[in-house]
């Protein structure tokens, strides 16, 4: 069962992140602060308005970023097959390149929440996946 945690709880570290353009496209991407406990290639859970999505951490000359968030890990690997929930979140919240957002570190390196600055959110934080099962699934994909 997911644990319910408010964004202002003492166990939550809030980081300031910014939206930018994703390469030559007009779509937004999420510029992650250097303080985020992630590395290029990591797949993390990104909670958007109560929905758990999955996102790959990429990097470019400006640092770590997320270009999209999808319904499951398979769609992260094949983003053209699914809807980009991060772009939908930006549209719903009227956020775009240059805007600041709050990135809540709920489980460092694994789960983050995204919200508008100043908003208070209660997250349903999913449990971290069992590593042995994750390793088996990864070996089947390769």
Secondary structure as a PSIPRED ss2 file (coil, helix, strand):
# PSIPRED VFORMAT (PSIPRED V4.0)

   1 X C   1.000  0.000  0.000
   2 X C   1.000  0.000  0.000
   3 X E   0.000  0.000  1.000
   4 X E   0.000  0.000  1.000
   5 X E   0.000  0.000  1.000
   6 X E   0.000  0.000  1.000
   7 X C   1.000  0.000  0.000
   8 X C   1.000  0.000  0.000
   9 X C   1.000  0.000  0.000
  10 X C   1.000  0.000  0.000
  11 X C   1.000  0.000  0.000
  12 X C   1.000  0.000  0.000
  13 X E   0.000  0.000  1.000
  14 X E   0.000  0.000  1.000
  15 X E   0.000  0.000  1.000
  16 X E   0.000  0.000  1.000
  17 X E   0.000  0.000  1.000
  18 X E   0.000  0.000  1.000
  19 X E   0.000  0.000  1.000
  20 X E   0.000  0.000  1.000
  21 X E   0.000  0.000  1.000
  22 X C   1.000  0.000  0.000
  23 X C   1.000  0.000  0.000
  24 X C   1.000  0.000  0.000
  25 X C   1.000  0.000  0.000
  26 X C   1.000  0.000  0.000
  27 X C   1.000  0.000  0.000
  28 X E   0.000  0.000  1.000
  29 X E   0.000  0.000  1.000
  30 X E   0.000  0.000  1.000
  31 X E   0.000  0.000  1.000
  32 X C   1.000  0.000  0.000
  33 X C   1.000  0.000  0.000
  34 X C   1.000  0.000  0.000
  35 X C   1.000  0.000  0.000
  36 X C   1.000  0.000  0.000
  37 X C   1.000  0.000  0.000
  38 X C   1.000  0.000  0.000
  39 X C   1.000  0.000  0.000
  40 X C   1.000  0.000  0.000
  41 X C   1.000  0.000  0.000
  42 X C   1.000  0.000  0.000
  43 X E   0.000  0.000  1.000
  44 X E   0.000  0.000  1.000
  45 X E   0.000  0.000  1.000
  46 X E   0.000  0.000  1.000
  47 X E   0.000  0.000  1.000
  48 X E   0.000  0.000  1.000
  49 X C   1.000  0.000  0.000
  50 X C   1.000  0.000  0.000
  51 X E   0.000  0.000  1.000
  52 X E   0.000  0.000  1.000
  53 X E   0.000  0.000  1.000
  54 X E   0.000  0.000  1.000
  55 X E   0.000  0.000  1.000
  56 X E   0.000  0.000  1.000
  57 X E   0.000  0.000  1.000
  58 X E   0.000  0.000  1.000
  59 X E   0.000  0.000  1.000
  60 X E   0.000  0.000  1.000
  61 X C   1.000  0.000  0.000
  62 X C   1.000  0.000  0.000
  63 X E   0.000  0.000  1.000
  64 X E   0.000  0.000  1.000
  65 X E   0.000  0.000  1.000
  66 X E   0.000  0.000  1.000
  67 X C   1.000  0.000  0.000
  68 X C   1.000  0.000  0.000
  69 X C   1.000  0.000  0.000
  70 X E   0.000  0.000  1.000
  71 X C   1.000  0.000  0.000
  72 X C   1.000  0.000  0.000
  73 X H   0.000  1.000  0.000
  74 X H   0.000  1.000  0.000
  75 X H   0.000  1.000  0.000
  76 X H   0.000  1.000  0.000
  77 X H   0.000  1.000  0.000
  78 X C   1.000  0.000  0.000
  79 X H   0.000  1.000  0.000
  80 X H   0.000  1.000  0.000
  81 X H   0.000  1.000  0.000
  82 X C   1.000  0.000  0.000
  83 X C   1.000  0.000  0.000
  84 X C   1.000  0.000  0.000
  85 X H   0.000  1.000  0.000
  86 X H   0.000  1.000  0.000
  87 X H   0.000  1.000  0.000
  88 X H   0.000  1.000  0.000
  89 X H   0.000  1.000  0.000
  90 X H   0.000  1.000  0.000
  91 X H   0.000  1.000  0.000
  92 X H   0.000  1.000  0.000
  93 X C   1.000  0.000  0.000
  94 X C   1.000  0.000  0.000
  95 X C   1.000  0.000  0.000
  96 X C   1.000  0.000  0.000
  97 X C   1.000  0.000  0.000
  98 X C   1.000  0.000  0.000
  99 X C   1.000  0.000  0.000
 100 X E   0.000  0.000  1.000
 101 X E   0.000  0.000  1.000
 102 X E   0.000  0.000  1.000
 103 X E   0.000  0.000  1.000
 104 X E   0.000  0.000  1.000
 105 X E   0.000  0.000  1.000
 106 X E   0.000  0.000  1.000
 107 X E   0.000  0.000  1.000
 108 X C   1.000  0.000  0.000
 109 X C   1.000  0.000  0.000
 110 X C   1.000  0.000  0.000
 111 X E   0.000  0.000  1.000
 112 X E   0.000  0.000  1.000
 113 X E   0.000  0.000  1.000
 114 X E   0.000  0.000  1.000
 115 X E   0.000  0.000  1.000
 116 X C   1.000  0.000  0.000
 117 X C   1.000  0.000  0.000
 118 X C   1.000  0.000  0.000
 119 X C   1.000  0.000  0.000
 120 X C   1.000  0.000  0.000
 121 X C   1.000  0.000  0.000
 122 X E   0.000  0.000  1.000
 123 X E   0.000  0.000  1.000
 124 X E   0.000  0.000  1.000
 125 X E   0.000  0.000  1.000
 126 X C   1.000  0.000  0.000
 127 X C   1.000  0.000  0.000
 128 X C   1.000  0.000  0.000
 129 X C   1.000  0.000  0.000
 130 X C   1.000  0.000  0.000
 131 X H   0.000  1.000  0.000
 132 X H   0.000  1.000  0.000
 133 X H   0.000  1.000  0.000
 134 X H   0.000  1.000  0.000
 135 X H   0.000  1.000  0.000
 136 X H   0.000  1.000  0.000
 137 X H   0.000  1.000  0.000
 138 X H   0.000  1.000  0.000
 139 X H   0.000  1.000  0.000
 140 X H   0.000  1.000  0.000
 141 X H   0.000  1.000  0.000
 142 X C   1.000  0.000  0.000
